[in-house]
Amino acid sequence: MKPDMFRKPVAILVGLGYPAEIRSVMDAYRHLVEWPVSTRDTSHSIALNACGAALRGEIEAETARGLFAAFAEKHDLLAPTIDPIAALRSRPDRDPHIR
């Protein structure tokens, strides 16, 4: 595994609620660089600095992941986690008991 890869991706919503997985420090860094300047705040700055430090090998990728995830949570970007079995069961067209 590459040193900048996250052990577990951070699932966020981009665009019009489209889910995306941020799998590495570089992915997180790119997302943060593209974040609108007018809405940047302290959490953005901390996450961006952490990603830069991780890319330079100064801190662990998982530390940068945690700070990126905190930024994403603060800005309501985290994608909701869905239990695939429960989601399938909740679809009427998939329930054998509903006709």
C-alpha positions as CSV (number, residue, x, y, z in Angstrom):
1,M,0.0,0.0,0.0
2,K,1.3,3.5,-0.9
3,P,2.2,5.6,2.1
4,D,-0.4,8.2,1.4
5,M,-3.3,5.8,1.1
6,F,-5.9,5.8,3.9
7,R,-6.7,2.5,5.6
8,K,-10.4,3.3,5.1
9,P,-11.7,5.8,2.6
10,V,-13.7,8.9,3.7
11,A,-17.0,8.9,1.9
12,I,-18.2,12.4,1.2
13,L,-20.9,14.0,-0.9
14,V,-19.8,16.2,-3.8
15,G,-21.7,18.2,-6.4
16,L,-25.4,17.6,-6.1
17,G,-25.1,15.0,-3.4
18,Y,-23.0,12.5,-5.5
19,P,-21.0,10.2,-3.2
20,A,-17.2,10.0,-3.7
21,E,-14.6,8.2,-1.8
22,I,-11.5,10.0,-0.7
23,R,-8.9,7.2,-0.6
24,S,-5.6,9.0,-0.1
25,V,-3.9,12.1,1.3
26,M,-3.6,13.4,-2.3
27,D,-7.3,13.0,-2.9
28,A,-8.1,14.9,0.3
29,Y,-5.5,17.6,-0.6
30,R,-7.0,18.1,-4.1
31,H,-10.5,18.4,-2.6
32,L,-9.3,20.9,-0.1
33,V,-7.5,23.0,-2.7
34,E,-10.6,23.1,-4.8
35,W,-12.8,24.2,-1.9
36,P,-14.2,27.7,-2.5
37,V,-12.0,30.4,-1.0
38,S,-15.0,32.3,0.4
39,T,-16.0,29.4,2.6
40,R,-12.6,28.3,3.9
41,D,-12.3,28.3,7.7
42,T,-10.0,27.1,10.4
43,S,-11.0,23.5,9.9
44,H,-10.1,23.8,6.2
45,S,-6.7,25.3,7.0
46,I,-5.9,22.6,9.6
47,A,-6.9,19.8,7.2
48,L,-5.0,21.3,4.3
49,N,-1.9,21.8,6.4
50,A,-2.1,18.2,7.7
51,C,-2.4,16.9,4.2
52,G,0.6,18.9,3.1
53,A,2.6,17.6,6.0
54,A,1.5,14.0,5.3
55,L,2.5,14.4,1.6
56,R,6.0,15.6,2.8
57,G,6.2,12.6,5.2
58,E,6.1,14.7,8.3
59,I,3.0,13.1,9.7
60,E,1.1,9.8,9.2
61,A,-1.6,9.6,6.5
62,E,-4.1,8.5,9.1
63,T,-3.6,11.7,11.1
64,A,-4.4,13.7,7.9
65,R,-7.4,11.4,7.3
66,G,-8.8,12.2,10.7
67,L,-8.4,15.9,10.3
68,F,-9.9,15.7,6.8
69,A,-12.9,13.7,8.1
70,A,-13.4,16.3,10.9
71,F,-13.4,19.0,8.2
72,A,-15.9,17.0,6.1
73,E,-18.2,16.4,9.2
74,K,-18.1,20.1,10.1
75,H,-19.3,21.0,6.6
76,D,-21.9,18.2,6.4
77,L,-20.0,16.5,3.6
78,L,-19.9,13.0,5.1
79,A,-22.0,10.6,3.1
80,P,-24.6,8.7,5.1
81,T,-23.7,5.1,5.8
82,I,-26.4,2.7,4.5
83,D,-26.7,-0.9,5.4
84,P,-27.1,-2.5,2.0
85,I,-29.3,-5.3,3.2
86,A,-31.6,-3.0,5.0
87,A,-31.8,-0.7,2.0
88,L,-32.6,-3.6,-0.3
89,R,-35.3,-4.8,2.1
90,S,-36.9,-1.4,2.3
91,R,-37.5,-1.3,-1.5
92,P,-41.1,-2.4,-2.2
93,D,-40.2,-3.9,-5.5
94,R,-37.7,-6.2,-3.8
95,D,-40.0,-7.3,-0.9
96,P,-41.6,-10.7,-1.8
97,H,-44.4,-10.0,0.7
98,I,-45.6,-6.9,-1.1
99,R,-47.5,-7.5,-4.4
